[in-house]
Amino acid sequence: MSGDLPLSPEDVAEIVAILDGGHYERLEIRTTRFTLRVAREGRGWTQEWEWAAPEAKAEAVEAANIAVEVPEGLVAVHPPLPGTFYRSPQPGAPPFVEVGDEVGAETVVAIIETMKLMNPVHAGAAGTVEAILVDNAQPVEANAVLMTVRPA
Amino acid sequence: MIRRLFIANRGEIALRLIRTARRLGMTTILAVSAADSDSLPARLADEVRPVGSYLDIPDIVAAADGCDAIHPGYGFLSENAAFARAAAAAGIVFVGPAPETLDAMGDKLQARRIAAEAGLPAVPGREGGYPLLIKAVAGGGGRGIKRVDCEEDLDAAMAMASAEAQAAFGNGEVYVEKFIASGRHVEVQVLGDGMRAVHLGDRDCSIQRRFQKLVEEAPAPLIPDDRREALRGAAVRLAEHLHYRGAGTIEFLVDAETFDFYFLEMNARLQVEHPVTEAVTGIDLVEQQLQIADGQPLSLTQDMVRLAGHAIEVRINAEDPAHDFRPSPGRVTRAAWPAGPAIRVDTHVADGSSVPPLYDSLIGKLIVSGGDRAEAVAWLGEALAALEIKGVASTAVLHRRIAADPRFVAGGVDTRFFEGFGNG
């Protein structure tokens, strides 16, 4: 949303060629919009860009970072990675588990989709599902509590 | 005349499309999801339009209101015929082939039949026996592919492949193909205007992990001249048979010993690895796409396409090679990308960028060129030594090992390369 692009890749290549011909080790260009650092690294060069924060920052996605207190005697089920929480293997299919279901430690209770890969979520403890704390299709952080299990 | 170009994509490809569109004097309007609102392409586009999802056809078409054309990039809706039709119905040019072509090539079974009509041999299907590969009918880019070694595992693997295909393409249909162990993945870049087609040489993408390309190069190394000509000729034949319009890639499995080749699929869009072709031809593929979409005849003849030198691309993904390539979303604290005359970096990731868990893990592509392959390989090693990504895990460390591997340095490896590479 800025009008012109800053320096093109060709511009950067040209800057590097100029620096490479001399004894320069590093060049830093700082404008109100960006900082570019070009530096000698081994036999080659690197470019490092930093962008000024935008004026109006739009709403970030609300990831459920559910810092619920897990009541004593219950085991929390965490996602293996941050991602999107799904209760069933595919849309329209019945959920893996409901509250009150008996599970083993290896029972798959949900799926987390992270970067287009489906990762199973295991119950982690044998017992019964006490509560399901996150809505289907909700983004979650890695430390979220998805469910609680009452150990058998 | 395309004056206002809507870009229905994100990440490095959105930025790459903005660059060419700008150079051609177009105004760029970018679809932006909430997770990408602060992304580099969102900052550099002329205008942004919020969308809920890059897969939501009515949402995207509504956001493109008032634009002359939509470029879909790769992935997402790039090969979705319903999307191309919806755009056309709204009076917006879809930068890509005709919806009928997308239907024909998008259905990978139908694509095999059509390729056979054009005289291209296909890989055997289920009749070839186990092991089998399950592939997404709407697939491409290796998503939703599963290897199955025996009948007992088939149902479970079909269900998982279907779920991944649903998530990636919005279509869960799958099909099977015989798994060929010692093959190379070689593809031919074509451009067509509906009447005439030309090729822009070939690429080798044999270095893959779980059917995901890691390294791509142009031209494919160590292919006998007559086989290379046959491969390129077959690709042009299929493109002309289809009356293909736009940029496309015809993928082949090439027997590493005999150099016999089989049609795998056609990707009716721009590929992730298109920069290696641009590096050896000097042709901007996005510019060609936009000219064709604008209704102009191909500006290139086959004789005008001159291939020179060698280029290699490595995909830098936010994945942890030390932990079975576990996705590694998060905030990049430092992104020191290589720079220099033989180097091109296509990336949307800078210091402080966020890599959301919602999308695929590609954070940048490093492309190096040389006068010949040996020179490109040497440059690649140096560029990778300089590259540093901090804050998220990346595949850079893996690429350093690949670049130093004697089999890679020699060239012409088959798709088993990665198996022999050990884990992490």
Interface residues (C-beta under 8 A of the other chain):
Chain A: M1 S2 G3 L5 S8 P9 V12 A13 V16 A17 D20 V38 A39 E41 G42 R43 G44 W45 T46 Q47 E48 W49 E50 W51 P54 K57 A58 E59 A60 V61 L81 P82 G83 T84 P89 Q90 P91 I111 E113 T114 M115 K116 L117 M118 P139
Chain B: I18 R19 R22 A34 A35 S37 D38 L40 A42 R43 L44 A45 D46 E47 V48 P50 R143 A159 M160 S162 A163 E164 Q166 A167 A168 G172 A318 E319 R326 P327 P329 R334 A335 A336 W337 P338 A339 G340 P341 I343 R344 V345 A350 D351 G352 P356 P357 L358 Y359 D360 S361 E382 A383 A385 A386 L387 E388
